[in-house]
Amino acid sequence: MHDGSRCFGDVPSRAGVDDLPALRAAVAHWPGALETGCVSDAVVEAWLEWEADGHAFACNLQDGDWWCFVEDPRAPADLLQRVLDHLAAALDDEAGRS
């Protein structure tokens, strides 16, 4: 990205901005993670930012997917995959409860 961050993958949205509580809970349940920012217009736009495992992350709702970013483009691939899997599982769990 222009700011030096890396878009490392996406997670399909299940409910648009209504996914945000499940994503925030997923971040809260990641050991040692700290949510650093969250903003939404409650209609179509949402950003969630957090720090975990020594890296800064963000996800943004775009075109029906949650695009995931990491500030350090050299972050380990296995960590990035764990983040994607963790967020996807949280949304799958939430969709299963609906």
C-alpha positions as CSV (number, residue, x, y, z in Angstrom):
1,M,0.0,0.0,0.0
2,H,1.1,3.6,-0.4
3,D,1.6,3.9,3.4
4,G,3.9,0.9,3.4
5,S,1.4,-1.5,4.9
6,R,0.5,-4.8,3.3
7,C,-2.9,-6.0,2.4
8,F,-2.4,-9.7,3.1
9,G,-5.9,-11.2,2.5
10,D,-9.6,-10.9,3.0
11,V,-12.4,-12.6,4.8
12,P,-15.8,-12.8,3.3
13,S,-18.4,-10.7,5.1
14,R,-21.4,-12.5,6.5
15,A,-23.5,-9.4,7.5
16,G,-21.6,-6.3,6.4
17,V,-21.0,-3.8,9.1
18,D,-23.0,-6.0,11.5
19,D,-19.9,-8.3,11.5
20,L,-18.1,-5.7,13.5
21,P,-19.1,-7.0,17.0
22,A,-17.9,-10.5,16.1
23,L,-14.6,-9.2,14.7
24,R,-14.1,-7.1,17.8
25,A,-14.8,-10.1,20.0
26,A,-12.3,-12.2,18.0
27,V,-9.6,-9.5,18.6
28,A,-10.4,-9.5,22.3
29,H,-10.0,-13.3,22.5
30,W,-6.6,-13.2,20.7
31,P,-4.0,-13.6,23.6
32,G,-2.3,-10.3,24.2
33,A,-4.2,-8.4,21.5
34,L,-5.2,-4.8,22.1
35,E,-7.9,-3.0,20.0
36,T,-6.5,0.4,19.1
37,G,-9.3,1.8,16.9
38,C,-12.8,1.1,15.6
39,V,-14.9,3.3,13.4
40,S,-18.1,2.6,11.5
41,D,-20.9,4.6,9.9
42,A,-23.2,1.7,10.8
43,V,-24.3,1.4,7.2
44,V,-21.5,0.4,4.8
45,E,-18.1,1.5,6.2
46,A,-16.1,0.0,9.0
47,W,-12.5,-0.1,10.1
48,L,-11.0,-2.1,13.0
49,E,-7.4,-1.7,14.2
50,W,-5.5,-3.8,16.7
51,E,-2.0,-4.8,17.9
52,A,-1.0,-8.4,18.5
53,D,2.2,-10.4,18.5
54,G,4.3,-7.3,18.0
55,H,2.4,-6.2,14.8
56,A,-0.3,-3.6,14.0
57,F,-3.3,-4.9,12.0
58,A,-6.4,-3.4,10.5
59,C,-9.4,-4.7,8.6
60,N,-11.8,-2.7,6.4
61,L,-15.1,-3.6,4.8
62,Q,-14.7,-3.4,1.1
63,D,-17.0,-4.8,-1.6
64,G,-18.4,-7.5,0.6
65,D,-15.1,-8.6,2.1
66,W,-13.1,-7.6,5.1
67,W,-9.7,-6.6,3.7
68,C,-6.9,-7.3,6.2
69,F,-3.8,-5.2,6.5
70,V,-0.6,-5.4,8.5
71,E,1.6,-2.3,9.1
72,D,4.9,-4.2,8.7
73,P,4.9,-5.9,5.2
74,R,7.6,-8.3,6.5
75,A,5.3,-9.9,9.1
76,P,5.5,-13.7,9.1
77,A,3.2,-15.5,6.7
78,D,2.1,-18.0,9.3
79,L,1.0,-15.2,11.6
80,L,-1.0,-13.5,8.8
81,Q,-2.7,-16.8,8.0
82,R,-3.6,-17.3,11.7
83,V,-5.2,-13.8,11.7
84,L,-7.2,-14.6,8.6
85,D,-8.3,-18.0,10.0
86,H,-9.2,-16.5,13.4
87,L,-11.3,-13.7,11.9
88,A,-13.1,-16.1,9.5
89,A,-13.8,-18.6,12.3
90,A,-15.4,-15.8,14.4
91,L,-17.6,-14.8,11.5
92,D,-18.6,-18.4,10.8
93,D,-19.4,-18.9,14.5
94,E,-21.6,-15.8,14.5
95,A,-23.4,-16.8,11.3
96,G,-24.1,-20.2,12.8
97,R,-25.8,-18.6,15.8
98,S,-28.1,-16.5,13.6
